[in-house]
Amino acid sequence: MKNRYIYWLAPAALLALASCKGKSAQNAPLPPTPVNLVEAKKAEAIYYDQYQGTVVSINTTELRSQVPGFVTGIFFKEGDVVQKGKVLYEIDKRKYVAAYQQAEANVLSAQANLVKAQKDIDRYNMLLKNDAIARQTVDQASATFETSKANVAVAKAALNSARTDLSYATITAPFTGRIGISQVRLGTQVTAGTTLLNTISAEHPMGVDVVVNEQDIQRFYKLQQKSNDTTFKLQLSDGITTYNKPGKILAIDRGVNNQTGTIKVRIQFPNEDGVLKDGMSCVLKVLNDQSGNRVQIPYKAVTEQMGEFFVFVSKDTSYVDTTKNNEKVEALIAKQHKVILGPRVGFDVVIMSGVEPGDKVITEGFQRLRDGGKIVLGDPSKAPAPGQGAPAQGKQQGK
């Protein structure tokens, strides 16, 4: 009977002993996590906000003929810069020359009739003084004289109209700019005001159009009043080259688009070398108002949780170690701080709030940390895996 009780008690005792050992292992304090620290420091941070932009010519004109006819002359090389007043196209002007000559002849005829009427009225007035002519004849001569004056005015107006039509047959550059590829060739029939001949664009200066949110309107109004050579920078379409000319705000659109809540802003840049081309895409960089001496830390120290950003900061603390006869021990713990990020500056990031200068920020080893966890300076790569306890005392002594 006694042997039977011994057989039952032995396994129970072994299970109780194993359970006690497990609880003891679970209650044992976790070892400090090795981490690397970097001190948060203030440094000069010059950074820019970026806006997608499009290069536009400040002065662009579509060339169209104001008189109908056939193209009889093209006097430029496509893609060249043409000077103001240069003859570009010529429309068949023969009928316009004839109309002008006819108008000139009509003016001469009207002027001759006016001279005759003037002489008649002078003569009749002299006879009237001597009572040698009827008053009715004098009145008729006066009416004829006034009609002749009106006919001269009409003829001169027709002459001006014919002269204008003749001038429209020759199309010149309205300003100095680069002309595009011709849309018509010799012999093409054009319709007045409808047929597009070409487009000419001024190249210096050039504009860059960007679309900004209505919340930024006041910022750009202030920049319109006061800016400097570093306020605006332009990154060209290759994504590498930065345009080396300063810009300034030329115009802000009259109102906000009620569909998109945005407004168009045009920045003017000099373009003496012709680097900027109409229609080119680019990125406009606008100096951020908060640029200056700012707190910076390595970007790799930042973690993201649910769209918010955090860092671990080392804090000094003390605790009572029961394993050392309740001795008070100094230690380092990791405190999690919520931060607001500014722009990146190289490998660092600007911290707008959440970290102060001099704070010791954990840059490596924080993946194993929780808020308030103990840390120690060391090689994070040699830290025990999560869930793994400290090495046995016997093994440490064996070392």
Secondary structure by P-SEA (a helix, b strand, c coil): caaaaaaaaaaaaaaaaaaaaaaaaaaccccbbbbbbbbbbbcbbbbbbbbbbbbbbcbbbbbbbccccccccccccccccccccccccccccaaaaaaaaaaaaaaaaaaaaaaaaaaaaaaaaaaaaaccccaaaaaaaaaaaaaaaaaaaaaaaaaaaaaaaaaaaccccccccccccccccccccccccccccbbbbbccbbbbbbbbcccaaaaaaaaaaccccccbbbbccccccccccccccccccccccccccbbbbbbbbbccccccccbbbbbbbccccccccccccccccccccccbbbbbbbbbbcccccccccccccbbbbbbbbbbbccccccbbbbccccccccccccccccccccbbbbbbcccccccccccccccaaaaaac
